[in-house]
Amino acid sequence: MSILFSDNVSTVARRDILDLQQKISSFQQGDIADEAFRKFRLTRGVYGQRQPGVQMIRIKLPHGRITADQLVRIADLSDKYATGNLHATTRQDIQLHFVKLADSPQLWADLEDAGITLKEACGNTVRNVTGSARAGIDPEEPFDITPYAYTIFDYFLRNPICQDMGRKFKISVSSSEKDSAYGYMHDVGLIARVQDGKRGFKVMLGGGLGAQPFPAQTASEFLEEDQAIPFIEGVIRVFDRYGERQKRHKARMKYLLNDIGLDELLRRIAEETPALRVKSFAVDQQAGNAHFATEPLPRPDAPAPSQLPHNDTYARWLKTNVFEQKQAGWYAVQLRVLLGDMHSDTARALAQVVKTYAADDIRVTVNQGYLLRFIKPEDLPAVYEALNTLGLAEPGFDTTADITTCPGTDTCNLAISSSYGITRALETMMTDEFPELIYNNDIKIKISGCMNGCGQHSVANIGYHGSSLKNGAYVLPALQVLLGGGFNGKGEGLIADKVIKIPAKRGPQSLRLLLQDYDTNAFEGEYFSDYYARQGKNYFYQLLKPLADLKTLVDSDYIDWDHTEQYVTEVGIGECASVLIDLVATTLSEASEKLGWAREALAENRWADALYHGYNVFITGAKAALMSRDVATNTQHGIVSDFDKTFVGEPDFHQADGEFKALVFSINKQEPSEAFANRFIAQAEAFLQAIQTYRETQIELEGAPELQALTQAQDS
């Protein structure tokens, strides 16, 4: 089936989409190994679900920014290809579930028509750049980070340096010292600052969540604005070169930083300076505004201002969901969305509210809600009534009562227990028993279906992640309780402690005990994380210990939230079964593809891009050669060193120890000029031809290679 493209779809996007369609066809015909196809489609935003035969499509929205028409387009496509649901994520993306693989290219084309991409939404790439939702209207911001967040996204999209890293890489930009984009849990976190009248950023490196969370370390208290992108490029180059590639659970920036230390990491980043595409990058303050109206246009047909009679619910909404912008006389409205899920009909109606009353500039928030901006005070009653009709005027945005959660076992392969079910149960309990929590901005509750942390439980004041417990021959769903993360009274970002594991059905009682204890014993004005630190981990372990007593289990404890059947530990059907492939041939094929990209970049005078593609030809070719001799490979730096040692003196490769390393790493010793790029690519091409010849000779002498079984867990 041919893809229908509009004139709005760029040439490069068309090629990506057609490439996806071709790879899907080859995969379905059995011409591409499952693992190779999985790796390919993840970087195109196509992610296998727990349910076989359907995909989750992750839509990449830089810093969560979206227009009303784009929201309508996503809603329409969800109706056409998915379930009619739009799921907002903690990374300010929108996800569609239960999409057929064959439909994903046309879905992507229809999104590109509206200025939206799937490219690098998943996989071992630079993921969506997140940013403070209040950017541009935040009364506390020193400047608007919106163009910076967009430019970082745009600079690294399709950038050769981050197409095939050992693991995903995450960047955030916060508009103020409150670090509302959670920079301290990112590979690179930027916080806007002004020093001596100049714009710049505090820079944090090496944060991350998952099974072993790390807080980021401060790399610079102030980096001038034009140095931010060159610095990030240097960081990514170092991570690509030295980062772990075999042990997936160790293949994150945080482990590299932990292994070599901050000073050594910064030294290696500085070493990359000559090779950078740019040494300074001044951000256009209008960057990314092509689709957006930053202030409402005059509306001659605007509805007349309305008034609401005294209404307690409206008053609560005004207090918790509305704030005055830094632009005097304008207001922003925040939408609390249960589970981050919105029906397509609701999304279309919301888009009409935006067109009627607000700027055409919606922001998806990191706590899975939405933010509308530039609303006149006289229009707030009408906006409330419209949102209330849609179920989007629930008070308590980003408060204790507003829980952040991932989809858990509803769709995710990796989830262990239900996230949605326990979230509903906790929010219902708080509404019934602690109604004043809609005013509490101190305690944040976050839930994940497993330890990987998509719900960001490790940076919650009170966090839970899905788990399981054994009781004799039986297994029951469980929750790991984490406490003390998030921000303390000094504004410091903290990683939560694992305190105790309890049966999942006792989750509401655990939260009840924690809230009651805090109400009773905390000092006046004491932040929850400060209270946790004062009392200590053992205090809370003893408080919750009775809930972990398996001698008091009842039948319902063996049934997960939102389920009626007895619980079984089950990680969903994997994205890739074990497949038999010639790993060396597959790797050489990857090297040839990268050589093609290098030649294309040369033809387009993109010298820095051509050089990095050429560098990857050397790396991938050397990896194939080492694999042909059963030499284990890992980091790119290790591959180069091992190739030097293993093939020293080999005809057609190199004669002296260190000669190959000097050639490959010359990439970061010279400026990316035309002459250097042409010479380097020619050397890479000759090297790849030599490796291919060597492999053919090896097969002639030793016979056809044994096919190898390859199984790898999916990349979340």
For each residue, the residues with C-beta under 8 A, 3 or more apart:
1: 102 106
2:
3: 17 18 21 105 106 109
4: 106 109
5: 9 14 17 109 113
6: 9 109 113
7:
8: 112 113 114 115
9: 5 6 13 14 17 109 112 113
10: 13 14 112
11: 14 15
12: 15 16 158
13: 9 10 16 17 109 112 117 119
14: 5 9 10 11 17 18 109
15: 11 12 18 19
16: 12 13 19 20 44 108 119
17: 3 5 9 13 14 20 21 105 108 109 112
18: 3 14 15 21 22 105
19: 15 16 22 23
20: 16 17 23 24 40 41 44 46 104 105 108
21: 3 17 18 24 25 105
22: 18 19 25 26
23: 19 20 26 27 32 37 40 41
24: 20 21 27 28 41 101 102 104 105
25: 21 22 28 29
26: 22 23 29 31 32 37
27: 23 24 30 31 32 34 37
28: 24 25
29: 25 26
30: 27
31: 26 27
32: 23 26 27 36 37 40
33: 36 37 579 581 586 710
34: 27 37 38 575 576 577 579
35: 38 39 576 579 581 710 711 712
36: 32 33 39 40 581 586
37: 23 26 27 32 33 34 40 41
38: 34 35 41 42 48 575 576 712 714
39: 35 36 42 43 123 124
40: 20 23 32 36 37 43 44
41: 20 23 24 37 38 44 46 47 101 104
42: 38 39 45 46 47 122 123 124 714 715
43: 39 40 119 120 122 123 124 125 163
44: 16 20 40 41 104 108 118 119 121 122
45: 42 57 58 59 60 108 117 118 119 120 121 122
46: 20 41 42 55 56 57 101 104 118 122
47: 41 42 55 56 57 58 122 714
48: 38 55 56 413 575 714
49: 54 55 56 97 98 411 412 413 572
50: 409 410 411 412 413 415 572 573
51: 54 98 411 572 573
52: 573
53: 100 101
54: 49 51 97 98 99 100 101
55: 46 47 48 49 99 100 101 104
56: 46 47 48 49 95 96 97 99 411
57: 45 46 47 81 82 95 96 97 99 104 107 118
58: 45 47 89 93 95 118 121 122
59: 45 74 93 94 95 96 111 116 118 121
60: 45 93 116 117 118 119 120 121 128
61: 64 65 66 92 93 94 116 128 364
62: 65 128 129 131 149 150 153 154 288
63: 92 129 130 131 132 133 135 146 149 150 153 173 363
64: 61 92 93 130 131 133 363 364 365 366
65: 61 62 146 150 288 292 361 362 363 364
66: 61 70 71 74 94 116 362 363 364
67: 70 71 291 292 360 361 362
68: 71 72 351 352 354 355 360 362
69: 72 73 114 291 351 360
70: 66 67 73 74 114 115 116 291
71: 66 67 68 74 75 347 348 350 351 354 362
72: 68 69 75 76 347 348 351
73: 69 70 76 77 110 111 113 114 116
74: 59 66 70 71 77 78 86 94 96 111 116 347
75: 71 72 78 79 84 86 344 345 347 348 351
76: 72 73 79 80 344 348
77: 73 74 80 81 82 96 107 110 111
78: 74 75 81 82 83 84 85 86 96 344
79: 75 76 82 84 344
80: 76 77 107
81: 57 77 78 96 99 100 103 106 107
82: 57 77 78 79 85 96 97 98 99
83: 78 96 97 98
84: 75 78 79 343 344 345
85: 78 82 96 97 341 342 343 344
86: 74 75 78 94 95 96 341 342 343 344 347
87: 94 95 96 97 339 340 341 407
88: 92 93 94 337 340 341 342 364 365 368 369 370
89: 58 92 93 94 95 340 368 406 454
90: 366 367 368 404 406 454 455 456
91: 127 128 130 170 366
92: 61 63 64 88 89 128 130 131 133 363 364 365 366
93: 58 59 60 61 64 88 89 121 128 364
94: 59 61 66 74 86 87 88 89 364
95: 56 57 58 59 86 87 89
96: 56 57 59 74 77 78 81 82 83 85 86 87 99 107
97: 49 54 56 57 82 83 85 87 407 411
98: 49 51 54 82 83 411
99: 54 55 56 57 81 82 96 103 104 107
100: 53 54 55 81 103 104
101: 24 41 46 53 54 55 104
102: 1 24 105
103: 81 99 100 106 107
104: 20 24 41 44 46 55 57 99 100 101 107 108
105: 3 17 18 20 21 24 102 108 109
106: 1 3 4 81 103 109 110
107: 57 77 80 81 96 99 103 104 110 111
108: 16 17 20 44 45 104 105 111 112 117 118
109: 3 4 5 6 9 13 14 17 105 106 112 113
110: 73 77 106 107 113 114
111: 59 73 74 77 107 108 114 116 117 118
112: 8 9 10 13 17 108 109 115 116 117
113: 5 6 8 9 73 109 110
114: 8 69 70 73 110 111
115: 8 70 112 290 291
116: 59 60 61 66 70 73 74 111 112
117: 13 45 60 108 111 112 121 157
118: 44 45 46 57 58 59 60 108 111 121
119: 13 16 43 44 45 60 157 158
120: 43 45 60 123 125 126 127 157 158 162
121: 44 45 58 59 60 93 117 118 127 128
122: 42 43 44 45 46 47 58 125 127 715
123: 39 42 43 120 168 715
124: 39 42 43 164 165 166 167 168 715
125: 43 120 122 162 163 165 168 169
126: 120 129 156 157 159 162 169 170 171 236
127: 91 120 121 122 168 169 170 171
128: 60 61 62 91 92 93 121 153
129: 62 63 126 149 150 152 153 156 171 172 173
130: 63 64 91 92 149 170 171 172 173 181 182 186 366
131: 62 63 64 92 135 145 146 149 172 173 174 175 181
132: 63 135 138 141 145 173 174 175 176 180 181
133: 63 64 92 180 363 364 365 366 371
134: 137 138 141 175 180 332 363 371
135: 63 131 132 138 141 144 145 146 149 173 175 363
136: 141 144 146 294 373
137: 134 325 326 327 330 332 373 374
138: 132 134 135 141 175 176 325 326
139: 323 324 325 326
140: 175 176 177 178
141: 132 134 135 136 138 144 145 175 176 192 326
142: 176 192 193 194 199
143: 192 194 199
144: 135 136 141 147 175 285
145: 131 132 135 141 148 149 173 174 175 190 192
146: 63 65 131 135 136 149 150 288
147: 144 150 151 283 284 285 286 287 288 289
148: 145 151 152 173 190 192 225 228 283
149: 62 63 129 130 131 135 145 146 152 153 173
150: 62 63 65 129 146 147 153 154 287 288
151: 147 148 154 155 229 281 283 284 287 288
152: 129 148 149 155 156 171 173 228 229 232
153: 62 63 128 129 149 150 156 157
154: 62 150 151 157 287 288
155: 151 152 159 229 233 281
156: 126 129 152 153 159 161 162 232 233 236
157: 117 119 120 126 153 154
158: 12 119 120 163
159: 126 155 156 162 163 609
160: 163 597 601 609 612 613 616
161: 156 233 236 237 240 612
162: 120 125 126 156 159 165 169 236 240
163: 43 125 158 159 160
164: 124 616
165: 124 125 162 168 169 236 239 240 243
166: 124 239 240 243 244 245 251 635
167: 124 243 244 248 251 252 253 715
168: 123 124 125 127 165 252 715
169: 125 126 127 162 165 187 188 236 239 253
170: 91 126 127 130 186 187 188 208
171: 126 127 129 130 152 186 187 188 189 190 232
172: 129 130 131 181 182 183 186 188 189 190
173: 63 129 130 131 132 135 145 148 149 152 181 183 190 191 192 201
174: 131 132 145 178 179 180 181 182 183 189 190 191 192
175: 131 132 134 135 138 140 141 144 145 180 181 192
176: 132 138 140 141 142 179 180 191 192
177: 140 191 193 491
178: 140 174 487 491
179: 174 176 182 183 184 189 191 487 491 493
180: 132 133 134 174 175 176 366
181: 130 131 132 172 173 174 175 186 189 366
182: 130 172 174 179 185 186 189 366 456 459 493
183: 172 173 174 179 186 188 189 190 191 202 204 207 216 493
184: 179 189 204 207 215 216 459 493
185: 182 189 207 208 209 213 215 216 456 458 459 493 495
186: 130 170 171 172 181 182 183 189 204 207 208 216
187: 169 170 171 205 206 207 208 235 239 252 253 254
188: 169 170 171 172 183 203 204 205 232 235
189: 171 172 174 179 181 182 183 184 185 186 203 204 205 207 216
190: 145 148 171 172 173 174 183 201 202 203 204 228
191: 173 174 176 177 179 183 201 202 204
192: 141 142 143 145 148 173 174 175 176 199 201
193: 142 177 199 200 201 202 221 222
194: 142 143 197 198 199 200
195: 198 200 222
196:
197: 194
198: 194 195 224 225
199: 142 143 192 193 194 224 225
200: 193 194 195 222 223 224 225 227 228
201: 173 190 191 192 193 220 222 223 225 228
202: 183 190 191 193 218 220 221 222 223
203: 188 189 190 218 219 220 223 228 231
204: 183 184 186 188 189 190 191 207 216 217 218 219
205: 187 188 189 216 217 219 235 253 257 262 265
206: 187 214 216 217 253 254 256 257 258 262 265
207: 183 184 185 186 187 189 204 214 215 216 254
208: 170 185 186 187 213 214 252 253 254
209: 185 213 452 453 456 458 459
210: 213 249 252 451 452 453
211: 249 451 452
212: 249
213: 185 208 209 210 453 458 459 495 496
214: 206 207 208 254 257 258 495
215: 184 185 207 493 494 495
216: 183 184 185 186 189 204 205 206 207
217: 204 205 206 257 262
218: 202 203 204 221
219: 203 204 205 262 266
220: 201 202 203 223
221: 193 202 218
222: 193 195 200 201 202
223: 200 201 202 203 220 227 228 231
224: 198 199 200 227 228
225: 148 198 199 200 201 228 282 283
226: 280 281 282 283
227: 200 223 224 230 231 280 281
228: 148 152 190 200 201 203 223 224 225 231 232 281
229: 151 152 155 232 233 278 281 283
230: 227 233 234 273 276 278 279 280 281
231: 203 223 227 228 234 235 269
232: 152 156 171 188 228 229 235 236
233: 155 156 161 229 230 236 237 272 276 277 278
234: 230 231 237 238 269 270 272 273 276
235: 187 188 205 231 232 238 239 253 269
236: 126 156 161 162 165 169 232 233 239 240
237: 161 233 234 240 241 269 272 275 668
238: 234 235 241 242 256 265 268 269 272
239: 165 166 169 187 235 236 242 243 253 256
240: 161 162 165 166 236 237 243 636
241: 237 238 268 635 636 637
242: 238 239 256 260 268 635 636 637
243: 165 166 167 239 240 251 252 253 255 256 635
244: 166 167 247 250 251 252 255 256 634 635
245: 166 251 633 634 635 636
246: 251 632 633 634
247: 244 250 251
248: 167 251 712 713 715
249: 210 211 212
250: 244 247 255
251: 166 167 243 244 245 246 247 248 255
252: 167 168 187 208 210 243 244 255 256
253: 167 169 187 205 206 208 235 239 243 256 257
254: 187 206 207 208 214 257 258
255: 243 244 250 251 252 258 259
256: 206 238 239 242 243 244 252 253 259 260 265
257: 205 206 214 217 253 254 260 261 262 265
258: 206 214 254 255
259: 255 256
260: 242 256 257 264 265 268
261: 257 264 265
262: 205 206 217 219 257 265 266
263: 266 267
264: 260 261 267 268
265: 205 206 238 256 257 260 261 262 268 269
266: 219 262 263 269 270
267: 263 264 270 271
268: 238 241 242 260 264 265 271 272
269: 231 234 235 237 238 265 266 272
270: 234 266 267 273
271: 267 268 668
272: 233 234 237 238 268 269 275 276 668
273: 230 234 270 276 279
274: 668 669 670 671
275: 237 272 608 611 667 668 669 670 671 672
276: 230 233 234 272 273 279 608 672
277: 233 608 609 672
278: 229 230 233 281
279: 230 273 276
280: 226 227 230
281: 151 155 226 227 228 229 230 278
282: 225 226
283: 147 148 151 225 226 229 287
284: 147 151 287
285: 144 147
286: 147 289
287: 147 150 151 154 283 284
288: 62 65 146 147 150 151 154 292
289: 147 286 292 294
290: 115
291: 67 69 70 115
292: 65 67 288 289 359 360 361
293: 296 297 359 360 361
294: 136 289 359 361
295: 359 374
296: 293 299 357 358 359 360 374
297: 293
298:
299: 296 302 356
300:
301:
302: 299 356 357 379
303: 306 356 357 379 382
304:
305: 376 378 379 381 382
306: 303 379 381 382 385
307: 381
308: 311 314 381 384 385
309:
310: 315
311: 308 314 315
312: 315 316
313: 316 317 388 393 395
314: 308 311 317 318 381 384
315: 310 311 312 318 319
316: 312 313 319 320 395 396 438
317: 313 314 320 321 322 384 393 395
318: 314 315 321 322 380 384
319: 315 316 322 395 439
320: 316 317 395 396 397 399 438 439
321: 317 318 333 334 335 336 393 395 396 397
322: 317 318 319 331 332 333 334 380
323: 139 331 332 334
324: 139 328 329 330 331 332
325: 137 138 139 328 330 331 332 373 374
326: 137 138 139 141
327: 137 330 374
328: 324 325
329: 324 376 377
330: 137 324 325 327 373 374 375 376
331: 322 323 324 325 375 376 377 380
332: 134 137 322 323 324 325 371 372 373 374 375
333: 321 322 358 371 372 375 380 383 387
334: 321 322 323 365 369 370 371 372 397 398
335: 321 350 369 370 371 372 387 392 393 397
336: 321 369 392 394 395 396 397 398 402
337: 88 340 341 342 368 369 370 392
338: 341 394 423 424 427
339: 87 368 405 407 420 423 424
340: 87 88 89 337 368 369 404 405
341: 85 86 87 88 337 338
342: 85 86 88 337 346 347 350
343: 84 85 86 346 347
344: 75 76 78 79 84 85 86 347 348
345: 75 84 348 349
346: 342 343 349 350 390 391 392
347: 71 72 74 75 86 342 343 344 350 351
348: 71 72 75 76 344 345 351 352
349: 345 346 352 353 386 389 390
350: 71 335 342 346 347 353 354 370 387 390 392
351: 68 69 71 72 75 347 348 354 355
352: 68 348 349 355 356
353: 349 350 356 357 358 372 383 386 387 390
354: 68 71 350 351 357 358 359 360 362 372
355: 68 351 352 358 360
356: 299 302 303 352 353 386
357: 296 302 303 353 354 372 375 376 379 382 383 386
358: 296 333 353 354 355 361 372 373 374 375 383
359: 292 293 294 295 296 354 372 373 374
360: 67 68 69 292 293 296 354 355
361: 65 67 292 293 294 358 373 374
362: 65 66 67 68 71 354 370 371 372
363: 63 64 65 66 92 133 134 135 370 371 373
364: 61 64 65 66 88 92 93 94 133 368 369 370
365: 64 88 92 133 334 368 369 370 371 398
366: 64 90 91 92 130 133 180 181 182
367: 90 397 398 402 404 444
368: 88 89 90 337 339 340 364 365 404 405
369: 88 334 335 336 337 340 364 365 397 398 402
370: 88 334 335 337 350 362 363 364 365 392
371: 133 134 332 333 334 335 362 363 365
372: 332 333 334 335 353 354 357 358 359 362 375 383
373: 136 137 325 330 332 358 359 361 363
374: 137 295 296 325 327 330 332 358 359 361
375: 330 331 332 333 357 358 372 379 380 383
376: 305 329 330 331 357 379 380
377: 329 331 380
378: 305 381
379: 302 303 305 306 357 375 376 382 383
380: 318 322 331 333 375 376 377 383 384
381: 305 306 307 308 314 378 384 385
382: 303 305 306 357 379 385 386
383: 333 353 357 358 372 375 379 380 386 387
384: 308 314 317 318 380 381 387 388 393
385: 306 308 381 382 388 389
386: 349 353 356 357 382 383 389 390
387: 333 335 350 353 383 384 390 392 393
388: 313 384 385 391 392 393
389: 349 385 386
390: 346 349 350 353 386 387 393
391: 346 388 394
392: 335 336 337 346 350 370 387 388
393: 313 317 321 335 384 387 388 390
394: 336 338 391
395: 313 316 317 319 320 321 336 438
396: 316 320 321 336 399 400 401 402 437 438 439
397: 320 321 334 335 336 367 369 402
398: 334 336 365 367 369 402 441 444
399: 320 396 402 437 438 439 440 441
400: 396 430 434 437 438 440 441 442 443 444 445
401: 396 427 430 431 434 437 438 440
402: 336 367 369 396 397 398 399
403: 423 426 427 445 446 447
404: 90 340 367 368 444 445 446 447 455 456 460
405: 339 340 368 408 419 420 423 446 447 448 455
406: 89 90 412 415 419 447 448 449 454 455
407: 87 97 339 410 411 412 415 419 420 449
408: 405 412 415 417 418 419 420 421 447 448 449 450 466
409: 50 412 415 416 417 418 419 449 466 560 572
410: 50 407 415 418 419 420
411: 49 50 51 56 97 98 407
412: 49 50 406 407 408 409 415 449 450 454 572 716
413: 48 49 50 571 572 573 574 575 714
414: 449 450 452 571 572 713 714 716
415: 50 406 407 408 409 410 412 418 419 449 450 466 571 572
416: 409 449 450 466 467 468 477 569 571
417: 408 409 422 449 466 467 468 477 478 479 504 560 561 567
418: 408 409 410 415 421 422 449 466 477 504 560 561 562 563
419: 405 406 407 408 409 410 415 422 423 447 448 449 455 466
420: 339 405 407 408 410 423 424 561 562
421: 408 418 424 425 560 561 562 563
422: 417 418 419 425 426 447 464 479 504 507 561
423: 338 339 403 405 419 420 426 427 447
424: 338 339 420 421 427 428 561 562
425: 421 422 428 429 507 508 561
426: 403 422 423 429 430 445 447 507 508 511
427: 338 401 403 423 424 430 431
428: 424 425 431 432
429: 425 426 432 433 434 508 511 512
430: 400 401 426 427 433 434 435 437 511 515
431: 401 427 428 434 435
432: 428 429 435
433: 429 430 512
434: 400 401 429 430 431 437 515
435: 430 431 432 438
436: 439 440
437: 396 399 400 401 430 434 440 443 515
438: 316 320 395 396 399 400 401 435
439: 319 320 396 399 436
440: 399 400 401 436 437 443
441: 398 399 400
442: 400 461 527 528
443: 400 437 440 461 462 518 528
444: 367 398 400 404 460 461 462 486
445: 400 403 404 426 460 461 462 463 464 511
446: 403 404 405 455 456 457 459 460 463 464
447: 403 404 405 406 408 419 422 423 426 455 457 463 464 465
448: 405 406 408 419 451 452 453 454 455 456 457 463 464 465 466
449: 406 407 408 409 412 414 415 416 417 418 419 454 455 465 466
450: 408 412 414 415 416 465 466 467
451: 210 211 448 465 467 480
452: 209 210 211 414 448 716
453: 209 210 213 448 456 457 458 465
454: 89 90 406 412 448 449 716
455: 90 404 405 406 419 446 447 448 449 465
456: 90 182 185 209 404 446 448 453 459 460 463
457: 446 447 448 453 460 463 464 465 482 485 496
458: 185 209 213 453 463 482 485 495 496
459: 182 184 185 209 213 446 456 463 485 486 493 494 495 496
460: 404 444 445 446 456 457 463 482 485 486 496
461: 442 443 444 445 483 484 485 486 496 528 529 532
462: 443 444 445 481 482 483 511 514 528
463: 445 446 447 448 456 457 458 459 460 481 482 483 485 496
464: 422 445 446 447 448 457 479 480 481 482 507
465: 447 448 449 450 451 453 455 457 479 480 482
466: 408 409 415 416 417 418 419 448 449 450 477 478 479 480 504
467: 416 417 450 451 477 478 479 480 501
468: 416 417 475 476 477 478 567 569
469: 475 476 477 478 501 503 550
470: 474 475
471: 474 475 476 550 553
472:
473:
474: 470 471 558
475: 468 469 470 471 558 567 568 569
476: 468 469 471 503 504 553 557 558 567
477: 416 417 418 466 467 468 469 503 504 505 559 560 561 567
478: 417 466 467 468 469 501 502 503 504
479: 417 422 464 465 466 467 501 502 503 504 506 507 510
480: 451 464 465 466 467 498 500 501
481: 462 463 464 498 499 500 501 502 510 544
482: 457 458 460 462 463 464 465 485 496 497 498 499
483: 461 462 463 496 497 499 514 532 537 540
484: 461 494 496 497 529 532 533 537
485: 457 458 459 460 461 463 482 494 495 496 497 529
486: 444 459 460 461 493 494 496 528 529
487: 178 179 491 492 493 494 527 529
488: 491 492 494 527 529 530 533
489: 526 527 529 530
490:
491: 177 178 179 487 488
492: 487 488
493: 179 182 183 184 185 215 459 486 487
494: 215 459 484 485 486 487 488 529
495: 185 213 214 215 458 459 485
496: 213 457 458 459 460 461 463 482 483 484 485 486
497: 482 483 484 485 537
498: 480 481 482
499: 481 482 483 537 540 541 544
500: 480 481 540 541 544 545 547 548
501: 467 469 478 479 480 481 548
502: 478 479 481 506 507 510 544 547 548
503: 469 476 477 478 479 506 547 548 550 553 557
504: 417 418 422 466 476 477 478 479 507 557 560 561
505: 477 556 557 559 561
506: 479 502 503 509 510 547 557
507: 422 425 426 464 479 502 504 510 511 561
508: 425 426 429 511 512
509: 506 512 513 547
510: 479 481 502 506 507 513 514 544 547
511: 426 429 430 445 462 507 508 514 515
512: 429 433 508 509 515 516
513: 509 510 516 517 543 544 547
514: 462 483 510 511 517 518 540 543 544
515: 430 434 437 511 512 518 519
516: 512 513 519 520
517: 513 514 520 521 543
518: 443 514 515 521 522 528 531
519: 515 516 522
520: 516 517
521: 517 518 531 535
522: 518 519 526 528 531
523: 526 531
524:
525:
526: 489 522 523 530 531 534
527: 442 487 488 489 530 531
528: 442 443 461 462 486 518 522 531 532
529: 461 484 485 486 487 488 489 494 532 533
530: 488 489 526 527 533 534
531: 518 521 522 523 526 527 528 534 535
532: 461 483 484 528 529 535 540
533: 484 488 529 530 536
534: 526 530 531
535: 521 531 532 539 540
536: 533 539 540
537: 483 484 497 499 540 541
538: 541 542
539: 535 536 542 543
540: 483 499 500 514 532 535 536 537 543 544
541: 499 500 537 538 544 545
542: 538 539 545
543: 513 514 517 539 540
544: 481 499 500 502 510 513 514 540 541 547 548
545: 500 541 542 548 549
546: 549
547: 500 502 503 506 509 510 513 544
548: 500 501 502 503 544 545
549: 545 546 552
550: 469 471 503 553
551:
552: 549
553: 471 476 503 550 557 558
554: 557
555: 558 559
556: 505 559
557: 476 503 504 505 506 553 554
558: 474 475 476 553 555 566 567
559: 477 505 555 556 563 564 565 566 567
560: 409 417 418 421 477 504 563 567
561: 417 418 420 421 422 424 425 477 504 505 507
562: 418 420 421 424
563: 418 421 559 560 567
564: 559
565: 559
566: 558 559
567: 417 468 475 476 477 558 559 560 563
568: 475
569: 416 468 475
570:
571: 413 414 415 416 574
572: 49 50 51 409 412 413 414 415
573: 50 51 52 413
574: 413 571 577 711 713 714
575: 34 38 48 413 713 714
576: 34 35 38 579 710 711 712 714
577: 34 574 711
578: 709 710 711
579: 33 34 35 576 709 710 711
580: 707 708 709 710
581: 33 35 36 585 586 707 708 710
582: 585 586 705 707 708
583: 586 587 627 708 710
584: 587 588 624 627 628 695 705
585: 581 582 588 589 695 705
586: 33 36 581 582 583 589 590
587: 583 584 590 591 620 623 624 627
588: 584 585 591 592 620 621 624 688 691 692 695
589: 585 586 592 593
590: 586 587 593 594 620
591: 587 588 594 595 616 617 620 621 624 688 691
592: 588 589 595 596 688
593: 589 590 596 597
594: 590 591 597 598 613 616 617 620
595: 591 592 598 599 613 614 617 681 684 685 688
596: 592 593 599 600
597: 160 593 594 600 601 613
598: 594 595 601 602 610 613 614 617 681 684
599: 595 596 602 603 610 681
600: 596 597 603 604
601: 160 597 598 604 606 607 609 610 613 677
602: 598 599 605 606 607 610 677 678 681
603: 599 600
604: 600 601
605: 602 674
606: 601 602 609 610
607: 601 602 610 611 672 673 674 676 677
608: 275 276 277 611 612 672
609: 159 160 277 601 606 612 613
610: 598 599 601 602 606 607 613 614 677 680 681
611: 275 607 608 614 615 667 672 676 677 680 681
612: 160 161 608 609 615 616 667
613: 160 594 595 597 598 601 609 610 616 617 681
614: 595 598 610 611 617 618 667 677 680 681 683 684
615: 611 612 618 619 664 667 680 684
616: 160 164 591 594 612 613 619 620
617: 591 594 595 598 613 614 620 621 684 685 687 688
618: 614 615 621 622 640 663 664 684 687
619: 615 616 622 623 636 639 640 664
620: 587 588 590 591 594 616 617 623 624
621: 588 591 617 618 624 625 684 687 688 691
622: 618 619 625 626 639 640 642 643 660 664 691
623: 587 619 620 626 627 633 639
624: 584 587 588 591 620 621 627 628 691 695
625: 621 622 628 629 643 646 647 691 694 695
626: 622 623 629 631 632 633 639 642 643 646
627: 583 584 587 623 624 630 631 633
628: 584 624 625 694 695 698
629: 625 626 646
630: 627
631: 626 627 642 646
632: 246 626
633: 245 246 623 626 627 638 639 642
634: 244 245 246 638 639
635: 166 241 242 243 244 245 638 639
636: 240 241 242 245 619 639 640
637: 241 242 640 641
638: 633 634 635 641 642
639: 619 622 623 626 633 634 635 636 642 643
640: 618 619 622 636 637 643 644 660 661 664 665
641: 637 638 644 645 661
642: 622 626 631 633 638 639 645 646
643: 622 625 626 639 640 646 647 660
644: 640 641 647 648 654 657 658 659 660 661
645: 641 642 648 657
646: 625 626 629 631 642 643
647: 625 643 644 650 653 654 660
648: 644 645 654 655 656 657
649: 655
650: 647 653 654 694
651:
652: 690 693 694
653: 647 650 660 687 690 694
654: 644 647 648 650 659 660 663
655: 648 649 659
656: 648 659
657: 644 645 648
658: 644 661 662
659: 644 654 655 656 662 663
660: 622 640 643 644 647 653 654 663 664
661: 640 641 644 658 664 665
662: 658 659 665 666
663: 618 654 659 660 666 683
664: 615 618 619 622 640 660 661 667
665: 640 661 662 668 669
666: 662 663 669 670 680
667: 275 611 612 614 615 664 670 680
668: 237 271 272 274 275 665
669: 274 275 665 666
670: 274 275 666 667 673 676
671: 274 275 676
672: 275 276 277 607 608 611 676 677
673: 607 670 676 677
674: 605 607 677 678
675: 678 679
676: 607 611 670 671 672 673 679 680
677: 601 602 607 610 611 614 672 673 674 680 681
678: 602 674 675 681 682
679: 675 676 682 683
680: 610 611 614 615 666 667 676 677 683 684
681: 595 598 599 602 610 611 613 614 677 678 684 685
682: 678 679 685 686
683: 614 663 679 680 686 687
684: 595 598 614 615 617 618 621 680 681 687 688
685: 595 617 681 682 688 689
686: 682 683 689 690
687: 617 618 621 653 683 684 690 691
688: 588 591 592 595 617 621 684 685 691 692
689: 685 686 692 693
690: 652 653 686 687 693 694
691: 588 591 621 622 624 625 687 688 694 695
692: 588 688 689 695 696
693: 652 689 690 696 697
694: 625 628 650 652 653 690 691 697 698
695: 584 585 588 624 625 628 691 692 698 699
696: 692 693 699 700
697: 693 694 700 701
698: 628 694 695 701 702
699: 695 696 702 703 704 705
700: 696 697
701: 697 698
702: 698 699
703: 699
704: 699
705: 582 584 585 699
706:
707: 580 581 582
708: 580 581 582 583
709: 578 579 580
710: 33 35 576 578 579 580 581 583
711: 35 574 576 577 578 579
712: 35 38 248 576
713: 248 414 574 575
714: 38 42 47 48 413 414 574 575 576
715: 42 122 123 124 167 168 248
716: 412 414 452 454
